[in-house]
Amino acid sequence: MDKPNQISEATQERMGDDDAWKELLKTLPKVRLPNGRDMFLYKGYWYPCMFIHDILSFQQHFKAQNFEIILASLPKAGTTWLKALTFAIANRNNYSFSENPLLTTNPHDLVPFLDNAVYETKPIIQA
């Protein structure tokens, strides 16, 4: 583990022209995996660059509403099933069984990942 002073080309491409983002990544401990991917230590966990950006954006933009449901699961722990079950329960009065979107649509399309689908596209607020 070392403090990065050089950021890989792939990481720089992901960051775009956001100088504040580049400066933040330079302060985080970094390791380079054998496949060339940079992993950064942020709040006790190792993340690829793209996840840190999304996490920061989520933390700065998200405002919880009383009617929202947040699902949290680990990879390969039944996320698709959990999304389908939650969608079915939350929408049980909105669709008849034969018209339920789960019959024709993947649960990941009905219940998006917030970090990727929403916060990946929002810029990080500058102080």
Secondary structure, DSSP 8 states (H G I E B T S, - for coil): -B--SS--HHHHHHHTT-HHHHHHHHHS-EEE-TTS-EEEEETTEEEEHHHHHHHHHHHHH----TT-------TTSSHHHHHHHHHHHHTTTTS-GGG-GGGTS-HHHHS--IIIIITTSS-----
